[in-house]
Amino acid sequence: MTIDNRIEVVLIDDDPHLRQALSQTLDLAGLKILPLAEAKGVAGQLPRDWPGVVVSDIRMPGMDGLELLHELHAQDPELPVLLITGHGDVPLAVQAMRAGAYDFLEKPFASDHLLDSVRRALALRRLVLDNRSLRLALSDRHELSARLVGQSTPMLRLREQIGALAATRADVLILGETGAGKEVVARALHDLSSRRNGPFVAINAGALAESVVESELFGHEPGAFTGAQKRRIGKFEFANGGTLFLDEIESMSLDVQVKLLRLLQERMVERLGGNQQIPLDIRVIAATKEDLRQAADQGRFRADLYYRLNVAPLRIPPLRERGEDALMLFQHFADEASARHGLPPHELLPAQRALLLRHSWPGNVRELQNAAERFALGLELALDNSAPDGSPGAPVEVVSGGLSEQVENFEKTLIAAELARPHSSVRSLAEALGIPRKTLHDKLRKHGLTFGDSSHGSPDESD
C-alpha cells in the first residue's frame, strides 16, 4: 500500500485514546490525516516527494519514533518529522533534534502548539518541494539540451514538448523518419518522468519474426505452442513499473494490433496459453516512420489503435528542416569521436560547412553521425549532394587553400546551393541570399554560374 499524496499528516501513536484525540484536533483544523498504531512499514509506504509531515510518539513497542526518524530520513532527509513523548526526557529531546527532528513536543501539550508546529512544517515542506521541482526542471532542461543538440526552432519546440509530456502518464506516439532519433526521444521521456527508476524496455517490432512477436511481447506459459517448454515473461510484463518503447509499430500484424489495443485500454496482459490477467503499470511509447492515418485508410493499420495512440503525438523534425543544427551536431559527434579514438579534433573548412548545410540528409542524424565519425578519423568528407527535393545539387569542391581561396569557394558554394533550390524569379533568389540583384548578377558572373534557363530571364530584368 502507498500513502496517498492527499494525506497531509501521518499520525503514529500506540495509545488509541491519545491517537483519537490528536486525530480530532488535526481533522477539525481541516487537515487530511492518516492515524496509525505502529511505525513499522510507514517509510516504505510514502511515495517520492510526499508533500506531508509525520507526527510520531517516541516510545512505542516494536519500532520507536527515533528508529522511524532514521528510516524516514534515509529516504528523504528533508521530510519534517515531529516527535512527541510523555516522559519529559530532555536528553531524549536533544538526541531527537540532533537526529534531524523538526520539532519535539512534550506531553501534555496544547492543541494550538501541535497545530502551529504542523502548519509550519507543512509550509516548509511545500517550499522544499517547490525548490526541488525548480532544480529538476533546470536539470532536465540542461539534460535535454545535451541529448537533443540544436537551437533551431523545431528542436526548441521538440524539447518543450518532451518536457511537458514527460511529467504526464500519457502514452506517446513518436513520428519520425529513419535515423531521426526516435529512441533517443523515447529514452528522454522515460528518464525525465517519475518512472525513471523503473525499467526502459525497447523493442523493434519490425525486427521480430511473425512467429515469435506475440511471445516476445506478451509472454507465454509452458505448452502454449510447440517448443514452449517453460514460462516466458513478455516485454510488456518485464517493463512493469517503467516504460516500453515499441518501434516500427506499423509493421505489426492486425492480429497483434488487436491485442495491443486491448492491453492499452485495460492495462492487463495475458500470457499465451494462460488464463491469468496480469495488471500492468507501464507507459507505452510507440514510434513509426509511416503515416498511420494513411495506413489505416488503406486497411494496413487498425483505425481504433491509431486513434488510441494518437492522443499525444510527438513529431521529430528531419535534419533537413533544422538548418544550422547540422553543423552543431556534426561538430558534437566529431569531437566525441576524436576523444574516443584519442585523436586531435579537426576544424571544418568553410566549404565543408557549406557542404553539410546543403546536404539533404536522407539518413538524418544517424547518417550525420557516421559522416562525423569518418571526418574525425581523417577520412574524406564525401556526401550525396542531392537537394532536399531530390533534384541533383551543384557539385561542391572541398578545398584547403588560403583564407581568400576558401572564402571565394564558400561564397560560390552558398550561391550554387541556393540556385539548386526552386526560385520563381531572380528577386526571390537575391532575397534568399540577402543581397541586391545587381550584386547577385556580379557574383554569378564572377563564379561562372547562371540562374536557371532562359525562361527565368537575366538578373538585369525586373521581376
DOTI-761092 format. One record per residue (C-alpha): x, y, z. Coordinates in nm, 2 decimals. Layout:
REM residues N
SITE | X | Y | Z
...
***
This chain:
REM residues 463
SITE | 0.00 | 0.00 | 0.00
SITE | 0.11 | 0.35 | -0.08
SITE | 0.01 | 0.65 | 0.13
SITE | -0.20 | 0.89 | -0.08
SITE | -0.04 | 1.23 | -0.17
SITE | -0.36 | 1.39 | -0.05
SITE | -0.27 | 1.29 | 0.31
SITE | -0.11 | 1.59 | 0.49
SITE | -0.03 | 1.43 | 0.82
SITE | 0.06 | 1.07 | 0.92
SITE | 0.00 | 1.04 | 1.29
SITE | 0.15 | 0.74 | 1.47
SITE | 0.08 | 0.66 | 1.84
SITE | 0.02 | 0.32 | 2.00
SITE | -0.22 | 0.48 | 2.26
SITE | -0.57 | 0.46 | 2.10
SITE | -0.72 | 0.73 | 2.32
SITE | -0.45 | 0.99 | 2.25
SITE | -0.44 | 0.89 | 1.88
SITE | -0.81 | 0.96 | 1.86
SITE | -0.78 | 1.29 | 2.04
SITE | -0.49 | 1.42 | 1.83
SITE | -0.67 | 1.30 | 1.51
SITE | -0.98 | 1.50 | 1.60
SITE | -0.77 | 1.81 | 1.67
SITE | -0.60 | 1.79 | 1.33
SITE | -0.92 | 1.70 | 1.15
SITE | -1.11 | 1.99 | 1.29
SITE | -0.83 | 2.22 | 1.17
SITE | -0.91 | 2.10 | 0.81
SITE | -0.60 | 1.87 | 0.77
SITE | -0.62 | 1.54 | 0.60
SITE | -0.47 | 1.28 | 0.83
SITE | -0.39 | 0.91 | 0.84
SITE | -0.38 | 0.77 | 1.20
SITE | -0.17 | 0.46 | 1.26
SITE | -0.10 | 0.25 | 1.57
SITE | 0.26 | 0.15 | 1.47
SITE | 0.56 | 0.28 | 1.29
SITE | 0.68 | -0.03 | 1.12
SITE | 0.64 | -0.01 | 0.74
SITE | 0.55 | 0.35 | 0.72
SITE | 0.86 | 0.46 | 0.54
SITE | 0.80 | 0.21 | 0.27
SITE | 0.45 | 0.34 | 0.21
SITE | 0.55 | 0.71 | 0.15
SITE | 0.58 | 0.80 | -0.22
SITE | 0.87 | 1.00 | -0.36
SITE | 0.83 | 1.37 | -0.28
SITE | 0.53 | 1.31 | -0.05
SITE | 0.40 | 1.66 | 0.04
SITE | 0.31 | 1.59 | 0.41
SITE | 0.46 | 1.56 | 0.75
SITE | 0.49 | 1.28 | 1.01
SITE | 0.39 | 1.31 | 1.38
SITE | 0.50 | 1.02 | 1.59
SITE | 0.53 | 0.92 | 1.95
SITE | 0.88 | 0.82 | 2.05
SITE | 0.82 | 0.54 | 2.30
SITE | 0.63 | 0.26 | 2.12
SITE | 0.66 | -0.12 | 2.11
SITE | 0.84 | -0.25 | 1.80
SITE | 0.98 | 0.04 | 1.61
SITE | 1.01 | 0.35 | 1.82
SITE | 1.00 | 0.71 | 1.70
SITE | 1.37 | 0.76 | 1.67
SITE | 1.41 | 0.45 | 1.46
SITE | 1.13 | 0.57 | 1.24
SITE | 1.30 | 0.91 | 1.21
SITE | 1.63 | 0.75 | 1.09
SITE | 1.44 | 0.53 | 0.84
SITE | 1.24 | 0.82 | 0.70
SITE | 1.55 | 1.05 | 0.67
SITE | 1.74 | 0.77 | 0.49
SITE | 1.48 | 0.81 | 0.22
SITE | 1.43 | 1.19 | 0.24
SITE | 1.65 | 1.39 | 0.48
SITE | 1.42 | 1.69 | 0.43
SITE | 1.10 | 1.53 | 0.54
SITE | 0.96 | 1.71 | 0.85
SITE | 0.92 | 1.47 | 1.15
SITE | 0.76 | 1.58 | 1.47
SITE | 0.83 | 1.36 | 1.78
SITE | 0.62 | 1.35 | 2.10
SITE | 0.68 | 1.19 | 2.44
SITE | 0.52 | 1.19 | 2.78
SITE | 0.84 | 1.12 | 2.98
SITE | 0.99 | 1.47 | 3.00
SITE | 1.32 | 1.32 | 2.89
SITE | 1.54 | 1.62 | 2.80
SITE | 1.84 | 1.41 | 2.68
SITE | 1.60 | 1.22 | 2.45
SITE | 1.47 | 1.55 | 2.31
SITE | 1.82 | 1.67 | 2.24
SITE | 1.90 | 1.33 | 2.07
SITE | 1.59 | 1.37 | 1.86
SITE | 1.67 | 1.72 | 1.75
SITE | 2.03 | 1.62 | 1.67
SITE | 1.89 | 1.33 | 1.46
SITE | 1.70 | 1.58 | 1.25
SITE | 1.36 | 1.60 | 1.41
SITE | 1.17 | 1.91 | 1.30
SITE | 1.02 | 1.96 | 1.65
SITE | 0.99 | 1.79 | 1.98
SITE | 0.66 | 1.81 | 2.18
SITE | 0.64 | 1.70 | 2.54
SITE | 0.31 | 1.56 | 2.67
SITE | 0.08 | 1.71 | 2.78
SITE | 0.09 | 1.99 | 2.51
SITE | -0.17 | 2.24 | 2.40
SITE | -0.36 | 2.17 | 2.08
SITE | -0.26 | 2.51 | 1.94
SITE | 0.11 | 2.41 | 1.99
SITE | 0.06 | 2.10 | 1.79
SITE | -0.13 | 2.28 | 1.51
SITE | 0.12 | 2.56 | 1.49
SITE | 0.41 | 2.32 | 1.46
SITE | 0.23 | 2.11 | 1.20
SITE | 0.14 | 2.41 | 0.99
SITE | 0.49 | 2.55 | 0.99
SITE | 0.63 | 2.21 | 0.90
SITE | 0.38 | 2.18 | 0.60
SITE | 0.48 | 2.53 | 0.48
SITE | 0.85 | 2.43 | 0.50
SITE | 0.77 | 2.10 | 0.31
SITE | 0.59 | 2.29 | 0.03
SITE | 0.89 | 2.52 | 0.00
SITE | 1.14 | 2.23 | -0.02
SITE | 0.93 | 2.05 | -0.29
SITE | 0.90 | 2.37 | -0.49
SITE | 1.27 | 2.42 | -0.48
SITE | 1.32 | 2.05 | -0.59
SITE | 1.08 | 2.10 | -0.88
SITE | 1.27 | 2.41 | -0.99
SITE | 1.61 | 2.23 | -0.97
SITE | 1.47 | 1.93 | -1.15
SITE | 1.33 | 2.15 | -1.43
SITE | 1.66 | 2.33 | -1.47
SITE | 1.85 | 2.00 | -1.47
SITE | 1.60 | 1.84 | -1.71
SITE | 1.64 | 2.13 | -1.95
SITE | 2.02 | 2.10 | -1.94
SITE | 2.00 | 1.72 | -1.99
SITE | 1.76 | 1.76 | -2.28
SITE | 1.99 | 2.01 | -2.45
SITE | 2.28 | 1.77 | -2.41
SITE | 2.08 | 1.48 | -2.56
SITE | 1.90 | 1.66 | -2.83
SITE | 2.15 | 1.90 | -2.96
SITE | 2.03 | 2.20 | -3.16
SITE | 1.90 | 2.55 | -3.14
SITE | 1.67 | 2.56 | -3.44
SITE | 1.30 | 2.65 | -3.38
SITE | 1.18 | 2.29 | -3.45
SITE | 1.43 | 2.15 | -3.19
SITE | 1.34 | 2.41 | -2.93
SITE | 0.97 | 2.32 | -2.98
SITE | 1.05 | 1.95 | -2.95
SITE | 1.24 | 1.99 | -2.62
SITE | 0.95 | 2.19 | -2.48
SITE | 0.70 | 1.92 | -2.58
SITE | 0.92 | 1.64 | -2.43
SITE | 0.95 | 1.84 | -2.11
SITE | 0.57 | 1.88 | -2.09
SITE | 0.48 | 1.52 | -2.18
SITE | 0.75 | 1.35 | -1.96
SITE | 0.57 | 1.47 | -1.65
SITE | 0.24 | 1.30 | -1.75
SITE | 0.13 | 0.94 | -1.76
SITE | 0.01 | 0.96 | -2.12
SITE | 0.12 | 0.71 | -2.38
SITE | 0.31 | 0.88 | -2.66
SITE | 0.33 | 0.83 | -3.04
SITE | 0.66 | 0.94 | -3.19
SITE | 0.66 | 1.02 | -3.56
SITE | 0.99 | 1.05 | -3.74
SITE | 1.19 | 0.94 | -4.04
SITE | 1.46 | 0.67 | -4.02
SITE | 1.76 | 0.78 | -3.82
SITE | 1.58 | 1.09 | -3.68
SITE | 1.64 | 0.98 | -3.32
SITE | 1.31 | 0.82 | -3.21
SITE | 1.47 | 0.60 | -2.94
SITE | 1.67 | 0.90 | -2.81
SITE | 1.34 | 1.09 | -2.76
SITE | 1.18 | 0.78 | -2.60
SITE | 1.46 | 0.75 | -2.35
SITE | 1.44 | 1.12 | -2.27
SITE | 1.07 | 1.09 | -2.20
SITE | 1.14 | 0.79 | -1.97
SITE | 1.44 | 0.95 | -1.79
SITE | 1.26 | 1.28 | -1.72
SITE | 0.95 | 1.11 | -1.59
SITE | 0.86 | 0.97 | -1.25
SITE | 0.93 | 0.63 | -1.39
SITE | 1.30 | 0.70 | -1.43
SITE | 1.39 | 0.44 | -1.17
SITE | 1.19 | 0.17 | -1.35
SITE | 1.29 | -0.04 | -1.65
SITE | 1.31 | 0.11 | -2.00
SITE | 1.25 | -0.18 | -2.24
SITE | 1.30 | -0.11 | -2.62
SITE | 1.18 | -0.35 | -2.88
SITE | 1.17 | -0.31 | -3.26
SITE | 0.86 | -0.48 | -3.39
SITE | 0.99 | -0.47 | -3.74
SITE | 1.29 | -0.69 | -3.64
SITE | 1.08 | -0.97 | -3.49
SITE | 0.97 | -1.27 | -3.69
SITE | 0.59 | -1.30 | -3.72
SITE | 0.61 | -1.64 | -3.54
SITE | 0.76 | -1.50 | -3.22
SITE | 0.63 | -1.15 | -3.19
SITE | 0.33 | -1.24 | -2.97
SITE | 0.55 | -1.45 | -2.74
SITE | 0.81 | -1.17 | -2.72
SITE | 0.55 | -0.90 | -2.63
SITE | 0.30 | -1.09 | -2.42
SITE | 0.50 | -1.39 | -2.29
SITE | 0.38 | -1.75 | -2.28
SITE | 0.31 | -2.04 | -2.05
SITE | 0.47 | -2.39 | -2.08
SITE | 0.30 | -2.58 | -2.36
SITE | 0.14 | -2.28 | -2.52
SITE | 0.28 | -2.39 | -2.85
SITE | 0.53 | -2.64 | -2.99
SITE | 0.87 | -2.57 | -2.83
SITE | 0.73 | -2.37 | -2.53
SITE | 0.89 | -2.58 | -2.26
SITE | 0.90 | -2.31 | -1.98
SITE | 0.73 | -1.99 | -1.89
SITE | 0.85 | -1.67 | -2.07
SITE | 0.79 | -1.32 | -1.93
SITE | 0.70 | -1.09 | -2.22
SITE | 0.83 | -0.74 | -2.28
SITE | 0.52 | -0.57 | -2.16
SITE | 0.53 | -0.76 | -1.83
SITE | 0.91 | -0.71 | -1.80
SITE | 0.85 | -0.33 | -1.83
SITE | 0.61 | -0.32 | -1.54
SITE | 0.67 | -0.01 | -1.34
SITE | 0.86 | 0.16 | -1.62
SITE | 0.84 | 0.23 | -1.99
SITE | 0.80 | 0.01 | -2.30
SITE | 0.93 | 0.16 | -2.63
SITE | 0.78 | -0.01 | -2.93
SITE | 0.95 | 0.10 | -3.25
SITE | 0.82 | 0.04 | -3.61
SITE | 0.47 | -0.02 | -3.48
SITE | 0.34 | -0.01 | -3.83
SITE | 0.50 | -0.35 | -3.90
SITE | 0.28 | -0.53 | -3.65
SITE | 0.01 | -0.77 | -3.79
SITE | -0.35 | -0.68 | -3.75
SITE | -0.40 | -0.97 | -3.50
SITE | -0.12 | -0.84 | -3.28
SITE | -0.26 | -0.48 | -3.31
SITE | -0.59 | -0.61 | -3.16
SITE | -0.41 | -0.75 | -2.85
SITE | -0.21 | -0.43 | -2.82
SITE | -0.53 | -0.22 | -2.83
SITE | -0.68 | -0.43 | -2.55
SITE | -0.37 | -0.40 | -2.34
SITE | -0.36 | -0.02 | -2.38
SITE | -0.72 | 0.00 | -2.28
SITE | -0.73 | -0.24 | -1.99
SITE | -0.36 | -0.23 | -1.87
SITE | -0.37 | -0.60 | -1.83
SITE | -0.17 | -0.87 | -2.01
SITE | -0.24 | -1.24 | -2.05
SITE | 0.04 | -1.47 | -2.15
SITE | -0.01 | -1.70 | -2.44
SITE | -0.16 | -2.03 | -2.32
SITE | -0.25 | -1.87 | -1.98
SITE | -0.58 | -1.76 | -1.82
SITE | -0.45 | -1.51 | -1.56
SITE | -0.49 | -1.14 | -1.63
SITE | -0.17 | -0.97 | -1.50
SITE | -0.22 | -0.60 | -1.41
SITE | 0.04 | -0.36 | -1.56
SITE | 0.17 | -0.02 | -1.46
SITE | 0.35 | 0.08 | -1.77
SITE | 0.39 | 0.37 | -2.01
SITE | 0.39 | 0.27 | -2.38
SITE | 0.58 | 0.49 | -2.62
SITE | 0.52 | 0.38 | -2.98
SITE | 0.72 | 0.50 | -3.28
SITE | 0.66 | 0.49 | -3.66
SITE | 0.82 | 0.63 | -3.97
SITE | 0.49 | 0.59 | -4.16
SITE | 0.17 | 0.80 | -4.18
SITE | -0.05 | 0.57 | -3.96
SITE | -0.37 | 0.75 | -4.07
SITE | -0.30 | 0.67 | -4.43
SITE | -0.21 | 0.31 | -4.33
SITE | -0.54 | 0.29 | -4.15
SITE | -0.73 | 0.42 | -4.46
SITE | -0.56 | 0.15 | -4.66
SITE | -0.65 | -0.12 | -4.42
SITE | -0.29 | -0.19 | -4.31
SITE | -0.33 | -0.05 | -3.96
SITE | -0.63 | -0.06 | -3.72
SITE | -0.81 | 0.28 | -3.71
SITE | -0.91 | 0.23 | -3.34
SITE | -0.55 | 0.16 | -3.24
SITE | -0.44 | 0.47 | -3.44
SITE | -0.68 | 0.69 | -3.25
SITE | -0.58 | 0.53 | -2.92
SITE | -0.21 | 0.60 | -2.99
SITE | -0.25 | 0.95 | -3.14
SITE | -0.36 | 1.12 | -2.82
SITE | -0.01 | 1.26 | -2.76
SITE | 0.18 | 1.26 | -3.09
SITE | 0.54 | 1.39 | -3.09
SITE | 0.70 | 1.47 | -3.43
SITE | 1.08 | 1.47 | -3.47
SITE | 1.18 | 1.71 | -3.74
SITE | 1.41 | 1.57 | -4.01
SITE | 1.76 | 1.71 | -4.02
SITE | 1.70 | 1.89 | -4.34
SITE | 1.44 | 2.11 | -4.16
SITE | 1.68 | 2.21 | -3.88
SITE | 1.91 | 2.45 | -4.06
SITE | 2.25 | 2.51 | -3.89
SITE | 2.17 | 2.24 | -3.63
SITE | 2.35 | 2.01 | -3.88
SITE | 2.68 | 2.20 | -3.82
SITE | 2.64 | 2.19 | -3.44
SITE | 2.55 | 1.82 | -3.44
SITE | 2.84 | 1.73 | -3.67
SITE | 3.09 | 1.91 | -3.46
SITE | 2.95 | 1.75 | -3.15
SITE | 2.97 | 1.40 | -3.29
SITE | 3.31 | 1.46 | -3.45
SITE | 3.45 | 1.59 | -3.11
SITE | 3.31 | 1.28 | -2.94
SITE | 3.47 | 1.05 | -3.19
SITE | 3.80 | 1.23 | -3.18
SITE | 3.81 | 1.19 | -2.80
SITE | 3.70 | 0.82 | -2.82
SITE | 3.98 | 0.74 | -3.07
SITE | 4.24 | 0.96 | -2.89
SITE | 4.28 | 1.19 | -3.20
SITE | 4.31 | 1.57 | -3.21
SITE | 3.98 | 1.74 | -3.31
SITE | 3.95 | 1.87 | -3.67
SITE | 3.80 | 2.21 | -3.76
SITE | 3.56 | 2.23 | -4.05
SITE | 3.67 | 2.43 | -4.35
SITE | 3.42 | 2.69 | -4.48
SITE | 3.35 | 2.48 | -4.79
SITE | 3.29 | 2.17 | -4.58
SITE | 3.05 | 2.36 | -4.37
SITE | 2.86 | 2.47 | -4.68
SITE | 2.86 | 2.10 | -4.80
SITE | 2.70 | 2.00 | -4.47
SITE | 2.44 | 2.28 | -4.48
SITE | 2.32 | 2.20 | -4.83
SITE | 2.31 | 1.82 | -4.79
SITE | 1.95 | 1.68 | -4.77
SITE | 2.05 | 1.41 | -4.50
SITE | 1.81 | 1.13 | -4.61
SITE | 1.95 | 0.92 | -4.33
SITE | 1.91 | 1.21 | -4.08
SITE | 2.11 | 1.21 | -3.76
SITE | 2.23 | 0.86 | -3.80
SITE | 2.38 | 0.95 | -4.14
SITE | 2.54 | 1.26 | -4.00
SITE | 2.69 | 1.08 | -3.70
SITE | 2.86 | 0.83 | -3.94
SITE | 2.99 | 1.11 | -4.15
SITE | 3.13 | 1.28 | -3.84
SITE | 3.30 | 0.96 | -3.73
SITE | 3.47 | 0.94 | -4.07
SITE | 3.57 | 1.31 | -4.05
SITE | 3.72 | 1.25 | -3.70
SITE | 3.93 | 0.97 | -3.84
SITE | 4.07 | 1.20 | -4.11
SITE | 3.88 | 1.04 | -4.40
SITE | 3.73 | 1.24 | -4.69
SITE | 3.41 | 1.42 | -4.62
SITE | 3.20 | 1.29 | -4.92
SITE | 2.82 | 1.32 | -4.92
SITE | 2.55 | 1.27 | -5.18
SITE | 2.48 | 1.63 | -5.27
SITE | 2.11 | 1.59 | -5.36
SITE | 1.89 | 1.89 | -5.29
SITE | 1.61 | 1.85 | -5.04
SITE | 1.35 | 1.80 | -5.32
SITE | 1.56 | 1.52 | -5.46
SITE | 1.70 | 1.71 | -5.76
SITE | 2.07 | 1.70 | -5.82
SITE | 2.26 | 1.97 | -5.65
SITE | 2.56 | 2.17 | -5.77
SITE | 2.89 | 1.99 | -5.73
SITE | 3.10 | 2.10 | -5.43
SITE | 3.47 | 2.11 | -5.42
SITE | 3.63 | 2.09 | -5.07
SITE | 3.94 | 2.30 | -5.10
SITE | 4.22 | 2.36 | -4.85
SITE | 4.38 | 2.67 | -4.99
SITE | 4.45 | 3.00 | -4.81
SITE | 4.18 | 3.21 | -4.65
SITE | 4.10 | 3.41 | -4.96
SITE | 4.05 | 3.10 | -5.17
SITE | 3.84 | 2.93 | -4.90
SITE | 3.61 | 3.24 | -4.87
SITE | 3.57 | 3.26 | -5.25
SITE | 3.48 | 2.89 | -5.26
SITE | 3.25 | 2.92 | -4.97
SITE | 3.06 | 3.21 | -5.14
SITE | 3.04 | 3.01 | -5.46
SITE | 2.91 | 2.71 | -5.28
SITE | 2.64 | 2.90 | -5.10
SITE | 2.51 | 3.06 | -5.42
SITE | 2.53 | 2.73 | -5.60
SITE | 2.33 | 2.56 | -5.32
SITE | 2.06 | 2.83 | -5.34
SITE | 2.05 | 2.80 | -5.72
SITE | 1.97 | 2.43 | -5.67
SITE | 1.65 | 2.53 | -5.48
SITE | 1.33 | 2.62 | -5.67
SITE | 1.30 | 3.00 | -5.72
SITE | 1.04 | 3.17 | -5.94
SITE | 1.24 | 3.48 | -6.00
SITE | 1.58 | 3.65 | -5.97
SITE | 1.43 | 3.86 | -5.70
SITE | 1.34 | 3.57 | -5.48
SITE | 1.69 | 3.42 | -5.53
SITE | 1.85 | 3.76 | -5.43
SITE | 1.62 | 3.79 | -5.13
SITE | 1.71 | 3.43 | -5.02
SITE | 2.08 | 3.52 | -5.03
SITE | 2.02 | 3.86 | -4.87
SITE | 2.19 | 4.07 | -5.14
SITE | 2.08 | 4.32 | -5.41
SITE | 2.00 | 4.18 | -5.76
SITE | 2.29 | 4.39 | -5.91
SITE | 2.53 | 4.23 | -5.66
SITE | 2.39 | 3.88 | -5.74
SITE | 2.44 | 3.95 | -6.11
SITE | 2.81 | 4.03 | -6.04
SITE | 2.87 | 3.73 | -5.83
SITE | 2.70 | 3.49 | -6.07
SITE | 2.93 | 3.62 | -6.35
SITE | 3.24 | 3.61 | -6.12
SITE | 3.18 | 3.24 | -6.03
SITE | 3.06 | 3.13 | -6.38
SITE | 2.71 | 3.05 | -6.25
SITE | 2.37 | 3.11 | -6.42
SITE | 2.02 | 3.15 | -6.29
SITE | 1.82 | 2.86 | -6.43
SITE | 1.73 | 2.85 | -6.80
SITE | 1.64 | 3.14 | -7.04
SITE | 1.28 | 3.13 | -6.93
SITE | 1.38 | 3.29 | -6.60
SITE | 1.53 | 3.59 | -6.78
SITE | 1.85 | 3.76 | -6.68
SITE | 1.94 | 3.91 | -6.35
SITE | 1.91 | 4.26 | -6.50
SITE | 1.55 | 4.21 | -6.58
SITE | 1.28 | 4.34 | -6.34
SITE | 1.07 | 4.07 | -6.18
***
